[in-house]
Amino acid sequence: LSRLKSTLAWIDRHLDAEITNAVLAQQVGLGESHFRHVFARAFGVSPNQYVQQRRLERARELLTLTSRPIAHIASDCGFASQSYLTTCFKARHGVTPARFRRSLRKSKHAR
């Protein structure tokens, strides 16, 4: 479990890079298939789902805390394009990144 937890920290440090199951399995010294099984059993989601969740969480943080262009945020979080970030973000949060950011600005001005 401690090796898996170190993998979570590694993922957070490398969200901007391509993260594959093979790379993650290598980080903990397991075969890819065994790694996927152990990871899913320990965390309740596949490694790919976990990476996607963390990328979306990081994108949300950057949208909230910075004024970086959404295309740059997409790249910073490991999304292949701004449109892919938008698709994933909307599926997860129900709004596009741009609309999410606009709603934050409106709520700040309303205070």
N, C-alpha and C positions, 0 to 999 in steps of 0.2 A: 504493500500500500504506500509506503514512503517513496518508493521509486515512481509510482504512479503520480503521487502528489508533486514530485519534482518535475514530472512531465507537464503538469498544469502550469507551473511557473515558467517552464520553457516555452510553452504555447503563448503565454502572455507576453513574453519578451520577443516573440517572433511572429506576431500577428500579421506583419506586413509582408512576410515571406510565404512561399508556397509550403504548405504543411500537409504532408501525406501520411497515411498510416505507416508506410515503410519507414519514413524518417522518424516518426514517433516511436515505433517499435524498436528501432535501432537505439534511441535514447535510453530505453530501459533494458535493452539486451534481450528482447524476446522476439520470437518469430511474429510476423505480421498478423497471421490468423489468430494465434494465441493472444497477442496483444489486444486485438479488437474485442475478443471475447472477454478477457479479463477487465478491460476498460469499461465495457458496457455493463458488466455485472457490478463493478464498483461504483459507477456514477449514474447508471440508469439511462444513459444515452450513448450512441456510438461516438467514437473519436471525431468523426466528421461533423456530427451534429453539435458536439461540444465546441469545436473550433468555430463553427458558424455562429453559435450563440455568443461566444466571447467576442467575435468580430463585430457583431451587431451591438453588443453592450458597449464596446469601445467606440464605435461610430456614434452611438447615442451620447456618450460622454463628451466626445469632441464636438458634436453639434451643439451641445449645451454650454461647454466651457470655452470654446474658441470661435473665431469668425473665419476659420480656414474655409476655402471653397470646398464644396461637397465633393468635387472630383478628387481633390487632394486627400480628403478624409477617406474616400473609397480606397485610394492607393495606400494610405497609411494603415488601413485595416485589412489589407490583403484581398480586396475585391478586385476582380479583373477590370471592372469599369464602373463608372458612376451609375450607369443604367442597371447593372447587376446589383449594386448596393441598394438602389431605389426599389427594385423588385423584391429583394429579400427583406428590406426594412419595412416596406408596406405590408408584406405578408405577415410579419411579426408584430408590428405596432399599429397597423390599420391606417397609417398615413405615410406620405412620402417624407424623406429627410427634409426637403425644403419646407413642406407644410409644418412638420414638427418644429423646425427652427423658427418659423414665423409665429407659431402659437406661443413659443417661449418668449419671443420679443413682445408680443401683445400682452401676455400676462405680466411681464416686468413693467410695461408702461401703465398698466391698469392699477398698479399698486400705489 
